């Protein structure tokens, strides 16, 4: 599903990623790699294989798209280094992927040399043309700049007949900001409030569904 933002065409993907075809950039938010391992260490009974799911999904996207650059909009890893760091290195770096960029999020607290070992450049934000990439949605944005971020883990609750309902991850856009769904497998959702002129695209399995608004900003 394509969306036009301030003269740029982006592709919203059911894998919960944003593809910028003109630049061949893959933009994803909130992977929280290692969260499953963190929970298991604390004695919470999450299946061990669940921790590999997020990395496998990223690997499949890289193989499909061959991006020139991958921009992580923060919270790439969930917390301190654990075995997930080595697993990420083996699976992702084996693809000979250059241009890994992490816009630092609140969970990105590992030592700088670990990111260097993984071949990841860590920066606070990235302004390219009139698109400003950040981890958290920014409150003060200059006129003519569009902010794309993550952090919120946006979700939308859809209601059907009777008392039927479903809560789904979603892409959220208003006139100056876009918030990507969390890419990670084990991340949770925050139900967003819809502004009058907002666009909401829900992720329903392998499909996207335009819930509200249009696809040109």
Secondary structure, DSSP 8 states (H G I E B T S, - for coil): -EEEETTEEEEEETTTEEEETTTTEEEEB---BTHHHHHHHTT----TTHHHHHHHHHHHHHHHH--SEEEE-S-SB-SS--HHHHHHHHHHGGGT---EEEE--TT--S-HHHHHHTTEEEES-EEETTEEE-SS--S---TT-EEEE-SS-EEEEEE-STT-EEEEEEEEE-SSEEE--B-SSS---EE----TT-EEEEEETTEEEEEES-SB-
